[in-house]
Amino acid sequence: MTRLVHRLGWPGTIALGVVLVFVLLAVLAPWIAPYPGQGAGAPNVAAKLLPPSADYWLGTDHLGRDVLSRVIYGARVSMTNGILIVLFALLIGLPIGLAAGYFGGWIDEALMRGTDVFLAFPALLLAVLMAAALGPGFLNSIIAVAVTWWPWYARLARAEVLVLRGQPYVEAARLAGVSHPRIIIRHILPATGRPLTVQAALDVGPALLTAAALSFLGLGILPPTADWGQMVDAGRKFFPARWWYSAMPGLTIFIVALAFSVLGDALRDRKGGANRASA
């Protein structure tokens, strides 16, 4: 624990703890949720829109379902959304950035001009347009947001490769006749891992927020599957009289997004400290 605090600092350690708690909630939802059936979507109309109490700690929704159970089950969708969006964006942007930075010339020019086309659109607007074109759904919402996210990873990877490709060990490998794919995979890709990891940690929170925004607009996963953005949308019809309905999932989104941002900042600071130490 002391070593972890030394590496990340107290804010980063607390943020990591918050993230791990929500990951555990997502994994163990059927065993942790007070009312697993309601968390999965089963209605309980007799208890609809009850305020927080000993029986329902966060109140109930318009179908009588326990909001706490729905929030816990919603962690499965919302956390997965944020992580998969960043992962998909990396899978698209990283190869493009590596190729552009390593080969340069017309390949760099073509790939970066294509990247600029996506950067020309506001990210949220493009995500909404993509989600509307693909239709509501879990995978469609992930693809819609990932399409708007990958250009940043392409540019970051390209910037790192432009520095690395002139290093002596890369030049030595090239003169020794090592193939381009092998040089990229063995010598360049590992060196780009740390800055991309830091950026990925910083981006999970905003990606989660964007996915929640799509669900809020009805372009995410469909009911009765629990999703935090969808819950905020359903609860706004009853706000402020039934404030707990939308406030609780909204607060959860805020806490998780903030935790990922603080964790990303801690990783970035650690990277900066390591760079200064090596210098």
Disulfide bonds with the S-S distance in Angstrom:
none
